[in-house]
Amino acid sequence: MSTFSDASAAPKVTGRTWTIILLLGLAGQIAWNVENTWFATFVYDTITPDSRPIAAMTAISALVATIATLGVGAWSDRIGRRKPFIVIGYVLWALSTAIYPASALPQSIGIAVFLVIVLDSVMTLFGSSAYDAAFNAWVTDVTKQGNRGVVEGVLQALPVLATMIGMGVSGFVIDAYGYTPFFLALGGVVLAMGLIGGFLLDDAPDLVPGPSFAVWAEIRALFTPSSIKAHADLFLVFTGLCVFAIGFQISWPYEVIYLNNTLGISKAHAGLVTAAVAPVLILLALPIGRLTDKGHGFAVAMVGYIVSALGFVGFGLSHSLIWLAVFGALKSVGLLMNIVLVSWHRNLLPDDSRGAYQGVRMIFMVLIPMALGSAIGSFLIQTLGEPAIIDGRSGVTPSSAVYWASALLVLSALIPVVILRRRSVRG
C-alpha cells in the first residue's frame, strides 16, 4: 500500500499522549515564534537597523539547529531514549530564551551583534535537541500511518496558535514594558509547559537501543548515493518542504520590520495582523490532516501552494490592516501544507533511524531555507529597499519585493509534489 494513500485503521491516540503533544508542541512553537520573529526585531530596534546581521544570525542558528538535530536524533536512536533529551533540553531552552536581551548591553555594535548570534545559537542548540530531534522522533514513535495526518494537523496548528500568542500579545507587552520583561515572561511559559509535558512523557515501549556503532557513522550512512536512491520518495518530500520554506524565509524574518518601518504600522497592530490569521488556519488544520489520512494529500498540496503564492502577492500589494490580515491568512495556508508533507515523511521513515532522519529533515526545512531565504531577503532589501534614518541610525527599510520572491518560490514547491504524484501512480 502506498504511504501516500489511505491507510488501514490505526489505534486512537490516547488522552495522555494528546496532552503531551499539546504541551510540548505549543511550548516549542512559542519559543520558535519568539526566535523567528522577535529576535530579528530586537536586533533591528536595539542594536542596528541593518538586515545583514539578521541574515547572518538566521543562517548560523540554522546550521546549529541542523547539527544538533542530526547528532541528538542519532544519539537518541542509539540509546533508545528520547525523554532525557526532551526534559533537560526544554529547561535549558527556556532559560537561554529569557537571557537573550543581555546581548544588547555592550555599547559596541560589533560586540552586541556577536553576542546576539552566540546567544541565538545557544538557544537554538537546546531547542533543536529537545524539539526537532527528540520530540519529533517521539511523535513518530507513538503514532501510526492511519493517525499521523490528524496528529500532524494538530502539530501544524500549534505554530499558528503560538503566533497568535507570540504576536497578538507580544506587541502590546513590548510597547508597554520593553523587550526584557517580554523575553523573561515567554521563557517562564516555555519552562513551565516543557517541565509538565516532559515529566508526563514516557518513551515508546517498542523503542529499543540501536546498534552500537558510532553516531556519526550512522549520519554519514544516510547520505550515501545508495541510501538516497533507496529513499527517493522521502528525499522528494524533503525537497518540497525545502522549496516552500525558502520562499517563506525570504520575507518572514523581516515581516514585523516591514510592517513597522515600511508601512508605518505599530508593533501592536503588526501583531494583530499576524494573529488575525490564526482562527482561519486552526479551523483548516484538522480537516487537512483528515484528508491526508484519507489519501487526498496531493490535491490538498496542489491547491494550498497556489493559494499561498497568491497570498504573498496580495500581501505585498496591501497597505490597510484588513487586507494585510486577509492576505496574511492566505499566504500562511502554505504552512498547513506541511501537514501533508510531514505526514508523508513520517510514513516513509526507516524504523531504526527515525531520530537521525529528523536531522536530515532539518537540513531541508531549516538549514537551507533559513540560510538561503534570509540571504535572498536581505539582498532584496539592501538592493531595492528605501534608505532611512531609524532612531538616529542609518538603515534600509524592506521592500515589498521580498513578497514577490516568496510567491515565486512557494509556487515552485509544486514541482516535487507533482513528481511524487507521478511516482505514486506508477507505483
C-alpha positions as MATLAB code, in Angstrom:
seq = 'MSTFSDASAAPKVTGRTWTIILLLGLAGQIAWNVENTWFATFVYDTITPDSRPIAAMTAISALVATIATLGVGAWSDRIGRRKPFIVIGYVLWALSTAIYPASALPQSIGIAVFLVIVLDSVMTLFGSSAYDAAFNAWVTDVTKQGNRGVVEGVLQALPVLATMIGMGVSGFVIDAYGYTPFFLALGGVVLAMGLIGGFLLDDAPDLVPGPSFAVWAEIRALFTPSSIKAHADLFLVFTGLCVFAIGFQISWPYEVIYLNNTLGISKAHAGLVTAAVAPVLILLALPIGRLTDKGHGFAVAMVGYIVSALGFVGFGLSHSLIWLAVFGALKSVGLLMNIVLVSWHRNLLPDDSRGAYQGVRMIFMVLIPMALGSAIGSFLIQTLGEPAIIDGRSGVTPSSAVYWASALLVLSALIPVVILRRRSVRG';
ca = [
       0.000    0.000    0.000;
       1.312    3.418   -0.890;
       2.392    5.563    2.015;
       0.670    8.490    0.299;
      -2.783    6.897    0.181;
      -5.459    5.871    2.661;
      -4.016    3.732    5.438;
      -5.697    0.964    7.372;
      -7.324    1.813   10.702;
      -4.857    2.847   13.367;
      -5.390    2.908   17.142;
      -6.657    6.174   18.561;
      -4.170    8.486   20.191;
      -4.625    8.406   23.972;
      -5.603   11.434   26.036;
      -2.252   11.399   27.832;
      -0.404   11.418   24.511;
      -2.529   14.305   23.254;
      -1.777   16.251   26.444;
       1.973   15.759   25.977;
       1.786   16.694   22.296;
      -0.156   19.858   23.086;
       2.080   20.968   25.970;
       5.440   20.259   24.360;
       4.331   21.195   20.874;
       2.874   24.546   21.912;
       5.787   25.383   24.238;
       8.244   24.631   21.468;
       6.366   26.654   18.887;
       6.079   29.640   21.239;
       9.857   29.558   21.674;
      10.470   29.247   17.923;
       7.990   32.029   17.190;
       9.853   34.333   19.555;
      13.175   33.436   17.949;
      11.985   33.683   14.351;
      10.117   36.962   14.791;
      11.176   38.974   17.803;
      14.900   38.175   17.866;
      15.268   39.878   14.482;
      13.069   42.803   15.508;
      15.044   43.151   18.753;
      18.310   43.405   16.790;
      16.831   45.949   14.377;
      15.341   48.085   17.172;
      18.057   47.978   19.834;
      21.366   47.287   18.067;
      21.402   48.216   14.367;
      18.761   48.820   11.641;
      20.745   46.686    9.206;
      19.303   43.474    7.771;
      22.709   41.816    7.302;
      23.293   40.854   10.975;
      19.790   39.364   10.983;
      20.594   37.266    7.900;
      23.871   36.108    9.495;
      22.150   35.242   12.775;
      19.440   33.312   10.929;
      21.926   31.320    8.837;
      24.220   30.435   11.754;
      21.344   29.382   14.009;
      20.023   27.192   11.186;
      23.406   25.463   10.937;
      23.473   24.920   14.710;
      19.914   23.551   14.610;
      20.776   21.070   11.889;
      23.947   19.775   13.547;
      22.182   19.469   16.913;
      19.232   17.604   15.412;
      21.426   15.225   13.438;
      23.615   14.437   16.444;
      20.960   14.205   19.144;
      18.487   12.418   16.863;
      21.008    9.695   16.034;
      22.157    9.560   19.678;
      18.578    9.014   20.880;
      18.203    6.204   18.300;
      21.322    4.506   19.596;
      20.431    4.621   23.312;
      16.705    4.059   22.761;
      15.686    7.089   24.852;
      14.006   10.378   23.936;
      12.820   11.610   27.362;
      16.134   12.830   28.877;
      16.844   14.974   25.827;
      13.344   16.454   25.975;
      13.234   17.302   29.698;
      16.754   18.723   30.006;
      16.533   20.422   26.629;
      13.296   22.293   27.386;
      14.673   23.645   30.672;
      17.845   24.985   29.057;
      15.875   26.221   26.043;
      13.607   28.343   28.249;
      16.495   29.788   30.247;
      18.510   30.720   27.151;
      15.437   32.459   25.676;
      14.946   34.518   28.841;
      18.522   35.880   28.895;
      18.631   36.907   25.216;
      18.161   40.675   25.880;
      21.539   40.706   27.676;
      23.116   40.713   24.215;
      22.280   44.412   23.814;
      24.192   45.515   26.939;
      27.577   46.235   25.256;
      27.972   49.733   23.805;
      29.903   48.399   20.810;
      27.623   47.387   17.921;
      30.153   44.765   16.780;
      30.262   43.082   20.199;
      26.489   43.258   20.527;
      25.994   41.625   17.120;
      28.453   38.895   18.099;
      26.533   38.271   21.335;
      23.127   38.082   19.646;
      24.478   35.455   17.270;
      26.069   33.465   20.109;
      23.001   33.599   22.368;
      20.673   32.756   19.480;
      22.882   29.778   18.642;
      22.854   28.566   22.263;
      19.075   28.845   22.405;
      18.813   27.004   19.095;
      21.162   24.236   20.261;
      18.913   23.359   23.191;
      15.678   23.894   21.286;
      16.633   21.709   18.343;
      17.947   18.955   20.596;
      14.735   18.871   22.606;
      12.086   19.637   19.989;
      13.366   18.937   16.486;
      15.336   15.808   17.359;
      13.860   14.101   20.430;
      10.246   15.308   20.499;
       9.662   14.886   16.766;
      11.155   11.389   16.827;
       8.951   10.549   19.843;
       5.836   11.685   17.934;
       6.728    9.275   15.125;
       7.360    6.529   17.719;
       3.875    6.833   19.266;
       1.798    7.339   16.076;
       0.874    5.111   13.146;
       0.229    5.674    9.455;
      -3.541    5.868    9.928;
      -3.484    8.657   12.515;
      -0.432   10.744   11.607;
      -2.355   13.170    9.415;
      -4.604   14.216   12.301;
      -1.677   14.403   14.725;
       0.299   16.447   12.223;
      -2.741   18.666   11.727;
      -2.696   19.488   15.422;
       1.085   19.981   15.427;
       0.879   22.339   12.459;
      -1.964   24.273   14.106;
       0.232   24.899   17.137;
       2.615   27.308   15.335;
      -0.463   29.315   14.389;
      -1.678   29.339   17.997;
       1.848   30.212   19.118;
       1.878   33.063   16.605;
      -1.435   34.306   17.954;
       0.055   34.287   21.467;
       3.516   35.427   20.439;
       2.322   38.179   18.088;
      -1.113   39.139   19.393;
       0.139   39.655   22.944;
       3.816   40.354   22.360;
       3.466   43.633   20.503;
       1.434   45.136   23.345;
       3.844   43.824   26.009;
       6.914   45.138   24.187;
       5.316   48.520   23.538;
       4.263   48.800   27.197;
       7.168   47.226   29.101;
      10.083   46.691   26.711;
      11.916   43.626   25.481;
      13.446   42.332   28.733;
      10.149   41.641   30.602;
       8.767   40.131   27.411;
      11.618   37.625   26.976;
      11.559   36.750   30.693;
       7.808   36.071   30.593;
       7.986   33.925   27.461;
      10.917   31.965   28.892;
       8.855   31.248   32.010;
       5.914   29.976   29.938;
       8.150   27.636   27.931;
       9.804   26.353   31.125;
       6.516   25.533   32.871;
       4.908   23.805   29.883;
       8.098   21.952   28.995;
       8.541   20.570   32.509;
       4.938   19.363   32.814;
       4.890   17.774   29.368;
       8.354   16.275   29.779;
       7.583   14.543   33.053;
       4.279   13.161   31.735;
       6.115   11.647   28.747;
       7.313    8.045   28.587;
       9.378    6.583   25.794;
       7.522    4.307   23.369;
       7.601    0.702   24.651;
       8.895   -0.632   21.325;
      11.798    1.847   21.207;
      14.982   -0.140   21.831;
      18.677    0.801   21.655;
      20.109    0.541   18.170;
      23.412   -0.989   17.069;
      26.402    0.315   18.985;
      28.293    1.805   16.006;
      29.264    5.468   16.129;
      26.571    8.110   15.846;
      28.409    9.961   13.083;
      28.822    6.718   11.137;
      25.048    6.411   11.087;
      24.687   10.005    9.941;
      27.165    9.513    7.092;
      25.264    6.415    6.009;
      22.114    8.480    5.482;
      23.725   10.429    2.651;
      25.310    7.688    0.566;
      24.032    7.506   -3.045;
      22.543    4.066   -2.385;
      20.658    5.317    0.685;
      19.292    8.360   -1.132;
      18.175    6.178   -4.039;
      16.543    3.682   -1.692;
      14.597    6.508   -0.043;
      13.936    8.609   -3.147;
      10.334    9.418   -2.191;
      11.449   10.604    1.229;
      14.016   12.951   -0.302;
      11.406   14.278   -2.749;
       9.198   15.096    0.238;
      12.159   16.864    1.844;
      12.689   18.828   -1.381;
       9.086   20.034   -1.410;
       9.376   21.136    2.209;
      12.645   22.895    1.383;
      11.422   24.909   -1.608;
       8.386   26.203    0.261;
      10.463   27.045    3.330;
      12.978   29.034    1.249;
      10.110   31.116   -0.096;
       8.695   31.652    3.379;
      12.065   32.652    4.859;
      12.702   35.291    2.184;
      10.105   37.554    3.808;
       9.200   36.166    7.246;
      12.260   37.311    9.287;
      11.633   40.856    8.075;
       7.830   40.955    8.310;
       7.441   42.947   11.531;
      10.217   45.268   10.355;
       8.369   45.704    7.022;
       5.036   46.416    8.698;
       6.578   48.696   11.321;
       9.075   50.683    9.243;
       7.898   50.453    5.623;
       4.138   50.666    6.140;
       4.239   52.633    9.413;
       2.177   50.104   11.391;
       2.866   49.936   15.137;
       4.179   46.734   16.731;
       0.867   46.211   18.499;
      -1.084   46.471   15.240;
       1.542   44.405   13.383;
       0.960   41.701   15.989;
      -2.764   41.873   15.363;
      -2.252   41.479   11.598;
      -0.284   38.278   12.187;
      -2.543   36.987   14.959;
      -5.689   37.549   12.883;
      -4.775   34.638   10.596;
      -4.802   32.142   13.474;
      -8.532   31.265   13.606;
      -8.635   30.550    9.865;
      -5.611   28.263    9.931;
      -6.655   26.477   13.115;
     -10.025   25.681   11.536;
      -8.280   24.271    8.432;
      -5.599   22.209   10.196;
      -7.638   19.192   11.304;
      -9.658   18.859    8.054;
      -6.383   18.903    6.114;
      -4.992   16.232    8.445;
      -8.057   14.036    7.934;
      -7.930   14.495    4.152;
      -4.265   13.476    4.234;
      -5.070   10.316    6.210;
      -7.755    9.500    3.603;
      -5.317    9.760    0.698;
      -6.164   13.229   -0.633;
      -2.875   14.883    0.274;
      -1.779   15.520   -3.307;
      -4.889   17.546   -4.181;
      -4.656   19.489   -0.915;
      -0.993   20.375   -1.509;
      -1.622   21.483   -5.103;
      -4.396   23.872   -4.070;
      -2.647   25.013   -0.914;
       0.597   26.149   -2.519;
      -1.274   28.086   -5.220;
      -3.419   29.856   -2.606;
      -0.307   30.631   -0.564;
       1.523   32.154   -3.536;
      -1.476   34.391   -4.291;
      -1.495   35.407   -0.628;
       2.127   36.542   -0.794;
       1.390   38.636   -3.882;
      -1.653   40.231   -2.253;
       0.210   40.920    0.995;
       2.932   42.781   -0.860;
       0.309   44.940   -2.583;
      -1.670   45.748    0.575;
      -1.417   48.681    2.953;
      -4.548   48.532    5.124;
      -4.769   46.354    8.242;
      -7.832   44.497    6.947;
      -6.289   43.472    3.615;
      -2.963   42.645    5.240;
      -4.816   40.291    7.600;
      -6.779   38.708    4.724;
      -3.749   38.105    2.516;
      -1.678   37.168    5.572;
      -4.113   34.322    6.171;
      -3.915   33.234    2.545;
      -0.115   33.227    2.403;
       0.025   31.247    5.641;
      -2.067   28.453    4.116;
       1.222   27.175    2.671;
       2.375   26.395    6.219;
      -0.527   23.974    6.544;
       0.794   22.020    3.567;
       3.465   20.846    5.995;
       0.678   18.700    7.458;
       0.599   16.772    4.192;
       4.325   16.545    3.537;
       5.461   15.931    7.119;
       2.836   13.168    7.476;
       4.235   11.561    4.318;
       7.762   11.920    5.714;
       6.786   10.136    8.949;
       5.303    7.255    6.942;
       8.496    6.922    4.893;
      10.997    6.960    7.767;
      13.022    3.764    8.387;
      12.087    2.408   11.834;
      15.665    2.238   13.092;
      16.675    5.776   12.044;
      13.716    7.985   12.965;
      15.785   10.257   15.155;
      18.664   10.604   12.712;
      16.346   11.470    9.825;
      14.960   14.383   11.854;
      18.372   15.937   11.243;
      18.062   15.332    7.501;
      14.648   16.983    7.629;
      16.272   19.957    9.359;
      18.738   20.360    6.514;
      15.858   20.728    4.088;
      13.345   22.572    6.306;
      15.676   24.799    8.338;
      19.342   24.978    7.287;
      18.962   25.568    3.554;
      15.807   27.732    3.799;
      16.974   29.924    6.675;
      20.437   30.435    5.208;
      19.348   30.937    1.593;
      15.923   32.501    2.150;
      17.070   35.111    4.671;
      20.081   35.954    2.472;
      17.831   36.483   -0.573;
      15.550   38.651    1.549;
      18.459   40.712    2.870;
      19.840   41.159   -0.669;
      16.468   42.383   -1.935;
      16.160   44.768    0.999;
      19.657   46.195    0.537;
      19.154   46.480   -3.240;
      15.536   47.629   -3.511;
      14.719   48.992   -0.049;
      14.497   52.668    0.877;
      17.396   54.255    2.832;
      16.121   55.725    6.093;
      17.233   57.152    9.409;
      15.768   54.979   12.152;
      16.197   56.127   15.761;
      19.107   58.266   14.636;
      20.859   55.427   12.809;
      21.255   54.889    9.084;
      19.382   51.860    7.767;
      17.229   50.466    4.958;
      13.513   49.718    5.134;
      12.343   46.464    3.483;
      10.815   46.472    0.017;
       7.616   44.624   -0.903;
       9.779   42.766   -3.455;
      10.510   40.192   -0.738;
       6.883   39.074   -1.063;
       7.076   38.710   -4.864;
      10.149   36.485   -4.433;
       8.375   34.474   -1.726;
       5.422   33.889   -4.054;
       7.656   32.553   -6.835;
       9.410   30.044   -4.572;
       6.184   28.885   -2.914;
       4.676   28.183   -6.322;
       7.827   26.208   -7.237;
       7.110   23.811   -4.348;
       4.505   22.260   -6.659;
       7.251   20.673   -8.766;
       8.366   17.938   -6.307;
       4.720   17.345   -5.342;
       3.828   16.655   -8.989;
       6.815   14.303   -9.322;
       5.728   12.448   -6.170;
       2.222   12.123   -7.564;
       3.502   10.570  -10.783;
       5.776    8.161   -8.879;
       2.832    7.198   -6.649;
       0.598    6.480   -9.648;
       3.315    4.382  -11.290;
       3.885    2.540   -8.019;
];
